């Protein structure tokens, strides 16, 4: 988009060219304008409360605001909205002000209709959120803060285990302060319930709370549980395709990617599954979490499998940590069993299953129990599912990250409509289903890291009424990740006294 700059009330002002009638003013791409300061706040200006609620604590593209450009410009001129550079030139290259990307290979250029440039540079790293280019400004709110209500009530009636209570008390004590805290808890320890009382305190203090997680499936699961626990609280879930992204919620549950849009928004930032891909590998996602929280925010990290870096920080006392080595129901973690299955890749190419795996499929179908069957890649997921259907008459289906019916299939699996669900590692975290067994087909594949195997194994035995869920690693040679995952689980059981 092209803007013009001029002086208004002795201050440098900018405006979209379509709103300026003075033909003597030369329009240029927004990125070529000099840095400008926010206009003085005109407290007598009657601002649009919907715009405030949508834009507060965020940086959004003009395309994301369903309001006339004239209304937005009026808010800018009266000090309520600020135009910020989307992509700007730096001493060393380019920088995206939304995701923080500074890698040259993640920038490209195109012939832009809006700014009339033949080489308008844009950021590829956060393109899934809408294109940010040199000529697209990011808008932020500079007017009054949104005031949140402070009469929230936790309606959860459950009881915390001894380990959960220690963590919950520590969390509640930290609310209103800054700093960091890591909760290292085994899969099924009840990490979500540990948060309830601290979140209630934060909400009643008028603080804004965010729970961030790398996976959409985890967002959906957490949203259901938190809306049930806090029925009188406005809660919004943010993920690709979400219809709640304009909700002015005090409690936000978001994928880490969606946090690119937030800036200095949250007083309490809770990062669930802090070790999970892609968050643990992507510095711009880590930066998004950092930038979306206020500078004086409390940062609370949850993980069953902390990274080596986090473990080192704990050992060096640079990161406070509380550990829960036992599940909420008091039973040990199911220890995976390794089952040799020969050259499973070649057998599958010939349309066959390893005998051991086929035997398990048939016995599982007869048992009536549900099972998650993890496979190493999307390329074989349909083939595995079709072969299963050839051998048993139960309902089987598959799901992966790009599956448009993913949300519906997971819901049907939870309800028991699907008995055998073949999946990639996309469901290794956050999905809780009772009476479930877990199988990793091709567990020796390099995609299955120690933490991934621990998390997948952690889907089984999560219910107190079914704490002995079966976990099987079908393999063609024991990998270091398999051995490390089993040792990790046994060590946690040992620490819990089993």
ABEGO torsion letter per residue (X at the ends): XBBBBBBBGGBBBBBBAAABABAABBBBBAAABBBBBBBBBBAABBBBAAAAAAABGBBBBAAABBBBAAAAAAAAAAGABBBBBABBBBAAEBBBAAAGBABAAABBBBBBAAAGBABBBBBAAAAAAEBBBAABBBBBBABBBBBBBABBBBABABBBBAAAAAAAAAAAAABGBBEBBBBBBBBGAGAAAAAAAAAAAAAAAGBBBBBBBABAAAAAAAAAAAAAABAABBBBBBBBGBAAAABBBABBBBBAAAAAABBGABABBBBBGAABOAAAABAAAAAAAAAABBAABBBBBBBABBBAAAAAAAAAGABBBBBBABBAAGBBBBBBBBBBAEBAAAAAAAGBBBAAAAAAAAAAAAAGBBBBBBBABAAAAAAAAAAAAAABABBBBBBBAABAAAAAAAAAAAAGABABBBBBAAAABGBBBBGBBBBBBGAABAABBAAAAAAAAAABGABAABAABBBBBBBBEBBAAAAAAAAAAAAAAAAAGX
